[in-house]
Amino acid sequence: MSEEESFERLCHAVLEGNASEVELEQFRQLLRHSAAARKAYEQQVKIHALLSWQQGRAALPAPVVLSPADVQTQPNVIPFPLDRLIPLRRTALAIAAALVMIMGFAFWYLSSHNHAGVPIVAQKGVSVEILSASESPYAVGQRVSLERLGITSGSLRFRISSGAVVEMDGPVTLEFVDSMRLRLLRGSVTTDVGTEAKGFVVETASAQVLDLGTRFGVTVGDEGNTDVLVFQGEVEVYRAGRPRTRESRLASLYEGDAVRMTARDARIQRLQALALRGDRLAIRGLNAPASSVISNVTDNIKQANFYRCYTIVPGGMTEGAPASLVHRGHRKLTWQAQPGQPFPAELQGADVIGTFQGEVIRQPLADINLDLARPCAVYVLYDSRAEPLDWLRRDFQDTGLRLRSGPWRPNLVETKNLTPNADGDIYIVHSVWRRDVPDAGQVTLGAPAPKSEEQPYAMYGLAVKAL
């Protein structure tokens, strides 16, 4: 089927009112991006209106795809071929054109504008499919059309007609601008665009977050600040209310990067630590309590355009817990028991802190500070190939427990001279060191073992468990 025939089939289905939700969304996207298609649609509407009038049928079906506010006039547009359309008398076309003008005025009246003054069609809603729900009026598998969504508690996960999957924990308030754009007013959402919805945008009062094929989280707190964390892939962050240009771009972020934009002046700054929900690695809702033992994780790295984040998963230390949200193409690193051994019970249920490897910055990794809210045991998971450094020997004791991190990519500094297992995967063994901290306060951990071709050591991992 040619593109022309495909368009005619879609157009006919829309005008007859029997197009599916998928076909309607496909038709909307086609009209938004093709002036020729819009011109052809206009001609088809005229013909359909005239035929409906002549045959005594209702004028046009209710669903109309675009309003005048949704398109920009372009000169010298070559119209869509209409060779096979039935010739019409000039007077009949004038009647149909009048009907179109009345419809256009009605939809223009219904349209609204955003804070940047860009016209936005006041649609009847964006089609979503409910994938999971807790404390929600929606049922799994239900398809609903939403313009605005607000939940005070519970959780919701849904797929938008564009293919983007959004999940959230209450309280959340958001608006559906269209199938490729959400406006987050309050709360946290985690978005996975897969391969279908590349270019999806989450906007807030202080930022626009444009995905480039990724999974990312956005939070708008009670003070109006915007936090962004990238789980996978890449996003670009722009100033709110401005066209997305090089001048308005604030940062490009990759896996493991996190930033905060202040509500007052939209200044961007590194967010050094962020707590996650552990079951699916998602942004925690505003109602979700932060770690009961870790108040913050900080370092003294001073480097422009550096946004790496320490992730905290409360109670998340178990088989497959995240060791790091790794940077640009590395495989995801997890903590796993040694082959043939159970996961150490002593570590099970501890808060796990995701660290990052030293090659992502152009300077040696600095000391790491843990702000602890209560007495606890601090665990350092140290590359067993490296000689323990003075600070580790002085402040910690080797428990005799061993874990492994991986799977690692080959041809890295850390994996030099390591042999893949029978499945072709590479793992690094870590010794588990423990320090009991009797009071709340700050604990400083030293720098990791120096890394070089001669000393290919991995960054240490961290876990904290209440005493």
C-alpha positions as CSV (number, residue, x, y, z in Angstrom):
1,M,0.0,0.0,0.0
2,S,1.4,3.4,-1.0
3,E,1.7,6.3,1.4
4,E,-1.1,8.1,-0.5
5,E,-3.4,5.0,-0.2
6,S,-2.5,4.6,3.5
7,F,-3.4,8.3,4.2
8,E,-6.7,8.0,2.4
9,R,-7.6,4.9,4.3
10,L,-6.7,6.6,7.6
11,C,-8.6,9.8,6.7
12,H,-11.7,7.8,5.7
13,A,-11.6,5.9,9.0
14,V,-11.3,9.1,11.0
15,L,-14.1,10.9,9.1
16,E,-16.4,7.9,9.3
17,G,-15.8,7.7,13.1
18,N,-14.5,4.1,13.1
19,A,-10.8,4.8,13.6
20,S,-9.1,3.0,16.5
21,E,-7.3,4.9,19.2
22,V,-4.0,3.9,17.6
23,E,-5.1,5.0,14.2
24,L,-6.3,8.4,15.6
25,E,-3.0,9.0,17.3
26,Q,-1.1,8.0,14.1
27,F,-3.3,10.4,12.1
28,R,-2.7,13.2,14.7
29,Q,1.0,12.8,14.4
30,L,0.9,12.7,10.6
31,L,-1.1,16.0,10.5
32,R,1.2,17.7,13.0
33,H,4.3,17.0,11.0
34,S,3.1,17.2,7.3
35,A,1.6,20.4,5.8
36,A,0.7,18.3,2.7
37,A,-1.3,15.9,4.8
38,R,-3.1,18.8,6.5
39,K,-4.0,20.3,3.1
40,A,-5.3,16.9,1.9
41,Y,-7.3,16.5,5.1
42,E,-8.9,19.9,4.6
43,Q,-10.0,18.8,1.1
44,Q,-11.4,15.5,2.4
45,V,-13.3,17.3,5.1
46,K,-14.9,19.5,2.5
47,I,-16.0,16.6,0.4
48,H,-17.2,14.5,3.4
49,A,-19.2,17.5,4.7
50,L,-20.9,18.1,1.3
51,L,-21.7,14.4,0.8
52,S,-23.1,14.2,4.4
53,W,-25.3,17.3,3.7
54,Q,-26.5,15.9,0.4
55,Q,-27.4,12.6,1.9
56,G,-29.1,14.0,4.9
57,R,-26.6,12.6,7.4
58,A,-25.1,14.4,10.4
59,A,-22.4,16.8,9.3
60,L,-19.1,15.4,10.7
61,P,-18.3,12.9,13.4
62,A,-17.2,14.5,16.7
63,P,-13.5,13.5,16.8
64,V,-11.6,16.1,14.9
65,V,-7.8,15.7,14.9
66,L,-6.3,19.2,15.0
67,S,-7.4,22.8,15.5
68,P,-5.9,25.8,13.7
69,A,-3.8,26.4,16.8
70,D,-1.9,23.2,16.4
71,V,-0.3,24.0,13.1
72,Q,1.7,26.8,11.5
73,T,1.0,28.1,8.1
74,Q,3.7,27.3,5.6
75,P,3.9,29.0,2.2
76,N,4.4,27.2,-1.1
77,V,3.2,23.9,0.2
78,I,2.7,21.2,-2.4
79,P,-0.8,19.7,-1.8
80,F,-1.3,16.0,-1.3
81,P,-2.3,14.4,-4.7
82,L,-6.0,14.3,-5.1
83,D,-6.3,13.0,-8.7
84,R,-8.8,10.3,-7.7
85,L,-11.1,12.7,-5.7
86,I,-14.6,13.3,-7.2
87,P,-14.9,16.7,-8.9
88,L,-17.1,19.1,-7.0
89,R,-19.0,22.2,-8.0
90,R,-17.7,25.5,-6.8
91,T,-20.8,26.3,-4.8
92,A,-20.8,22.9,-3.1
93,L,-17.2,23.4,-2.1
94,A,-18.1,26.9,-0.7
95,I,-20.7,25.3,1.5
96,A,-18.3,22.7,2.8
97,A,-15.6,25.3,3.3
98,A,-18.0,27.3,5.4
99,L,-18.7,24.2,7.6
100,V,-14.9,23.8,8.0
101,M,-14.5,27.4,9.0
102,I,-17.2,27.1,11.7
103,M,-15.6,24.0,13.0
104,G,-12.1,25.6,13.0
105,F,-13.5,28.6,14.9
106,A,-15.0,26.3,17.5
107,F,-11.8,24.5,18.1
108,W,-9.8,27.7,18.2
109,Y,-12.1,28.9,20.9
110,L,-11.5,25.8,22.9
111,S,-7.7,26.0,22.6
112,S,-5.5,27.3,25.4
113,H,-1.9,28.7,25.8
114,N,1.0,27.6,28.0
115,H,3.3,29.8,30.1
116,A,5.5,30.4,27.1
117,G,2.7,31.7,24.9
118,V,2.7,28.6,22.6
119,P,-0.8,27.5,21.6
120,I,-1.8,24.2,23.0
121,V,-5.0,22.5,21.8
122,A,-7.5,21.8,24.6
123,Q,-7.9,18.2,23.6
124,K,-10.4,15.8,25.1
125,G,-7.5,13.9,26.6
126,V,-4.6,11.6,25.9
127,S,-5.2,7.9,25.7
128,V,-3.4,5.8,28.3
129,E,-3.5,2.1,29.2
130,I,-3.3,1.2,32.9
131,L,-0.5,-1.3,33.6
132,S,-0.6,-1.5,37.4
133,A,-2.5,0.4,40.1
134,S,-2.7,0.6,43.9
135,E,-5.3,2.6,45.8
136,S,-6.5,3.9,42.5
137,P,-10.0,4.1,40.8
138,Y,-8.4,2.7,37.6
139,A,-8.2,-1.0,36.9
140,V,-5.3,-2.9,35.2
141,G,-5.9,-3.2,31.5
142,Q,-8.3,-0.2,31.5
143,R,-8.0,2.4,28.7
144,V,-8.8,6.0,29.7
145,S,-8.5,9.4,28.2
146,L,-6.8,11.9,30.5
147,E,-6.1,15.6,30.5
148,R,-5.1,15.9,34.1
149,L,-4.2,13.3,36.7
150,G,-3.9,13.7,40.5
151,I,-3.4,11.1,43.1
152,T,-2.8,11.7,46.8
153,S,-1.5,8.2,47.7
154,G,-1.0,4.8,46.1
155,S,0.8,4.1,42.9
156,L,0.0,4.0,39.2
157,R,1.8,2.8,36.1
158,F,0.4,3.4,32.6
159,R,1.4,3.4,29.0
160,I,0.7,6.5,26.9
161,S,-0.5,6.1,23.3
162,S,2.9,7.3,22.1
163,G,4.5,4.2,23.8
164,A,6.1,6.0,26.8
165,V,5.5,4.2,30.1
166,V,5.1,6.4,33.2
167,E,5.0,5.2,36.8
168,M,4.4,7.2,40.0
169,D,3.8,7.1,43.7
170,G,1.4,9.7,45.2
171,P,1.1,12.5,45.8
172,V,1.4,13.5,42.1
173,T,-0.3,16.1,40.0
174,L,0.3,16.3,36.3
175,E,-1.2,17.4,33.0
176,F,-1.2,15.7,29.6
177,V,-0.2,18.3,27.0
178,D,-0.2,15.6,24.3
179,S,1.0,12.1,23.8
180,M,4.6,13.2,23.7
181,R,4.6,15.7,26.6
182,L,3.6,15.8,30.3
183,R,3.6,18.8,32.6
184,L,4.5,17.8,36.1
185,L,3.1,20.1,38.7
186,R,4.0,18.2,41.9
187,G,5.4,14.9,42.9
188,S,7.6,12.3,41.2
189,V,7.4,10.4,37.9
190,T,9.7,7.8,36.3
191,T,9.4,7.6,32.5
192,D,10.7,4.8,30.3
193,V,10.3,5.8,26.6
194,G,11.8,2.6,25.1
195,T,12.4,3.0,21.4
196,E,8.9,4.2,20.4
197,A,8.7,7.6,22.2
198,K,12.1,9.1,21.7
199,G,11.7,12.8,22.0
200,F,9.3,12.6,24.9
201,V,9.3,15.7,27.2
202,V,8.5,16.2,30.9
203,E,8.2,19.9,31.7
204,T,8.0,21.6,35.0
205,A,7.9,25.3,36.1
206,S,11.7,25.4,36.0
207,A,12.8,22.9,33.3
208,Q,12.0,21.0,30.2
209,V,13.5,17.4,30.2
210,L,13.9,16.0,26.7
211,D,14.6,12.3,26.4
212,L,16.9,10.9,23.8
213,G,15.8,7.3,24.3
214,T,16.1,6.6,28.0
215,R,14.6,5.9,31.4
216,F,14.6,8.9,33.7
217,G,12.9,10.3,36.8
218,V,11.7,13.8,37.5
219,T,10.5,15.3,40.9
220,V,8.9,18.6,41.7
221,G,9.1,19.1,45.5
222,D,7.0,21.3,47.7
223,E,9.4,24.2,47.2
224,G,9.0,24.0,43.5
225,N,12.5,22.7,42.7
226,T,13.0,20.2,39.9
227,D,15.2,17.1,40.4
228,V,16.2,14.9,37.4
229,L,18.0,11.5,37.6
230,V,18.9,9.4,34.5
231,F,18.7,5.7,35.0
232,Q,19.6,4.7,31.4
233,G,20.5,6.5,28.2
234,E,20.6,10.3,27.9
235,V,18.4,13.4,28.4
236,E,18.8,17.1,27.7
237,V,17.6,19.7,30.2
238,Y,16.4,23.1,29.0
239,R,15.1,26.2,30.6
240,A,11.3,26.3,31.0
241,G,9.2,28.4,28.8
242,R,11.8,28.8,26.0
243,P,12.3,27.2,22.7
244,R,14.8,24.3,23.0
245,T,17.9,25.8,21.5
246,R,21.6,25.6,22.3
247,E,21.3,28.8,24.3
248,S,18.4,27.5,26.5
249,R,20.0,24.1,27.1
250,L,21.3,23.7,30.7
251,A,22.9,20.3,30.6
252,S,23.1,16.9,28.9
253,L,22.8,14.1,31.4
254,Y,23.8,10.4,31.1
255,E,23.3,7.3,33.2
256,G,23.8,8.0,36.9
257,D,23.7,11.8,36.5
258,A,21.4,13.8,38.7
259,V,20.7,17.6,38.9
260,R,18.5,20.1,40.6
261,M,17.0,23.2,39.1
262,T,15.9,25.8,41.7
263,A,12.4,27.2,41.2
264,R,13.5,30.8,41.7
265,D,16.2,31.2,39.0
266,A,16.4,27.7,37.3
267,R,20.1,27.4,38.1
268,I,21.4,23.9,37.7
269,Q,23.5,22.1,40.3
270,R,24.7,18.6,40.9
271,L,22.5,16.5,43.1
272,Q,25.0,14.4,45.0
273,A,22.6,11.8,46.5
274,L,19.1,10.6,45.8
275,A,17.0,7.8,47.3
276,L,15.3,5.4,45.0
277,R,12.5,2.9,45.2
278,G,14.2,-0.5,45.0
279,D,11.6,-2.8,43.4
280,R,11.9,-1.2,40.0
281,L,14.6,1.4,40.5
282,A,12.3,4.4,40.3
283,I,12.1,7.9,41.9
284,R,10.5,7.6,45.3
285,G,7.3,9.5,45.8
286,L,7.1,12.5,48.2
287,N,5.2,10.4,50.7
288,A,7.9,7.7,50.7
289,P,10.2,8.0,53.7
290,A,13.8,8.5,53.0
291,S,16.4,6.2,54.4
292,S,16.1,5.9,58.2
293,V,19.8,5.6,58.6
294,I,21.4,7.6,55.8
295,S,20.7,11.4,55.7
296,N,23.1,12.2,52.9
297,V,26.1,11.1,50.9
298,T,28.6,13.8,49.7
299,D,32.1,14.2,48.4
300,N,34.3,17.2,47.6
301,I,34.6,16.8,43.9
302,K,34.8,20.2,42.2
303,Q,34.5,19.8,38.4
304,A,32.4,21.8,35.9
305,N,29.6,19.9,34.2
306,F,30.0,16.9,36.5
307,Y,26.7,15.5,37.7
308,R,27.3,12.0,39.0
309,C,25.0,10.9,41.8
310,Y,25.2,8.5,44.7
311,T,22.0,6.4,44.7
312,I,20.5,5.1,48.0
313,V,18.1,2.2,47.9
314,P,16.7,1.8,51.5
315,G,16.6,-1.8,52.5
316,G,17.7,-2.8,49.0
317,M,20.8,-4.9,49.7
318,T,20.1,-8.4,48.4
319,E,21.0,-10.5,45.4
320,G,20.9,-8.3,42.3
321,A,21.1,-5.0,44.2
322,P,22.5,-2.1,42.2
323,A,26.2,-1.5,42.7
324,S,26.2,1.5,40.3
325,L,24.1,3.3,37.7
326,V,27.0,3.1,35.3
327,H,28.1,5.6,32.8
328,R,27.7,5.5,29.0
329,G,27.5,2.0,27.7
330,H,28.8,0.1,30.7
331,R,26.6,-2.8,31.7
332,K,24.6,-2.4,34.9
333,L,26.6,-3.6,37.9
334,T,24.9,-5.6,40.6
335,W,25.9,-7.3,43.9
336,Q,25.7,-11.0,43.8
337,A,26.7,-13.9,46.1
338,Q,29.7,-16.0,45.3
339,P,28.8,-19.0,43.1
340,G,27.3,-21.8,45.1
341,Q,26.9,-19.6,48.2
342,P,23.8,-17.9,49.7
343,F,23.7,-14.1,49.9
344,P,25.3,-13.1,53.2
345,A,22.5,-12.8,55.8
346,E,24.4,-10.1,57.6
347,L,24.1,-7.8,54.6
348,Q,20.5,-8.7,53.7
349,G,18.2,-5.7,54.0
350,A,20.9,-3.1,54.5
351,D,20.6,0.3,52.7
352,V,22.8,0.0,49.6
353,I,24.6,3.0,48.2
354,G,25.4,3.0,44.5
355,T,28.9,4.5,43.8
356,F,30.6,5.2,40.5
357,Q,34.0,4.4,38.9
358,G,36.8,6.9,38.9
359,E,37.2,7.1,35.1
360,V,34.1,9.3,34.8
361,I,36.0,12.3,36.3
362,R,39.4,13.8,35.4
363,Q,40.8,13.6,39.0
364,P,41.2,11.0,41.7
365,L,38.1,10.1,43.6
366,A,37.9,12.1,46.8
367,D,36.8,11.1,50.3
368,I,33.1,10.2,50.7
369,N,31.1,11.5,53.7
370,L,28.1,9.6,55.1
371,D,25.7,11.5,57.2
372,L,24.1,8.9,59.5
373,A,20.9,9.4,61.4
374,R,21.3,6.7,64.0
375,P,23.7,4.0,65.2
376,C,24.5,1.6,62.5
377,A,27.0,-0.7,60.9
378,V,28.8,0.6,57.8
379,Y,30.1,-1.9,55.3
380,V,32.8,-1.3,52.6
381,L,32.9,-3.8,49.7
382,Y,36.5,-3.6,48.7
383,D,38.1,-5.0,45.5
384,S,39.8,-8.1,46.9
385,R,42.7,-7.8,44.4
386,A,43.8,-4.5,46.0
387,E,45.9,-4.1,49.1
388,P,43.7,-2.6,51.8
389,L,44.5,1.1,52.3
390,D,45.5,2.6,55.7
391,W,42.0,4.1,56.4
392,L,40.3,0.8,55.8
393,R,42.7,-1.2,58.0
394,R,42.5,1.5,60.7
395,D,38.7,2.0,60.9
396,F,37.2,-1.3,59.6
397,Q,37.5,-5.0,60.2
398,D,37.4,-7.7,57.5
399,T,34.3,-9.9,58.1
400,G,35.6,-12.7,56.0
401,L,32.5,-12.4,53.8
402,R,32.8,-12.1,50.1
403,L,30.6,-10.7,47.3
404,R,31.1,-10.2,43.6
405,S,30.1,-7.3,41.4
406,G,29.1,-7.6,37.8
407,P,28.7,-8.5,35.1
408,W,31.5,-6.1,33.8
409,R,32.3,-5.3,30.3
410,P,35.5,-6.6,28.9
411,N,38.4,-4.4,27.8
412,L,38.1,-2.0,30.8
413,V,40.8,-1.0,33.2
414,E,39.0,-2.8,36.0
415,T,38.7,-6.1,34.1
416,K,42.3,-6.3,32.9
417,N,43.5,-9.9,33.1
418,L,40.2,-11.2,34.4
419,T,38.8,-14.4,32.7
420,P,35.1,-14.6,31.8
421,N,33.1,-17.4,33.4
422,A,31.4,-20.3,31.6
423,D,28.6,-17.9,30.6
424,G,31.0,-15.3,29.2
425,D,30.5,-12.9,32.1
426,I,33.2,-11.1,34.1
427,Y,32.9,-10.5,37.8
428,I,35.1,-8.9,40.4
429,V,35.3,-10.3,44.0
430,H,35.0,-7.9,46.9
431,S,35.9,-8.4,50.5
432,V,33.4,-7.1,53.1
433,W,34.7,-4.8,55.8
434,R,32.6,-3.5,58.7
435,R,32.7,-0.6,61.1
436,D,30.1,-0.1,63.9
437,V,29.2,3.5,64.5
438,P,27.5,4.0,67.9
439,D,26.0,7.5,67.4
440,A,24.5,9.6,64.7
441,G,26.9,11.8,62.9
442,Q,29.2,12.0,59.9
443,V,31.6,9.2,58.9
444,T,34.4,9.9,56.3
445,L,35.6,7.1,54.0
446,G,38.9,7.5,52.3
447,A,39.7,7.5,48.7
448,P,39.7,4.1,46.8
449,A,42.9,2.3,45.8
450,P,44.7,4.2,42.9
451,K,43.7,2.9,39.5
452,S,46.1,2.3,36.6
453,E,47.0,-0.3,34.0
454,E,49.2,-1.8,36.7
455,Q,46.6,-1.6,39.4
456,P,43.2,-2.2,37.7
457,Y,41.0,-1.9,40.8
458,A,37.3,-1.2,41.0
459,M,35.6,1.4,43.1
460,Y,34.4,0.1,46.5
461,G,30.8,-0.4,47.3
462,L,28.9,0.7,50.4
463,A,26.0,-0.6,52.5
464,V,24.6,0.7,55.9
465,K,22.4,-1.2,58.3
466,A,20.9,0.0,61.6
467,L,22.3,-1.6,64.8
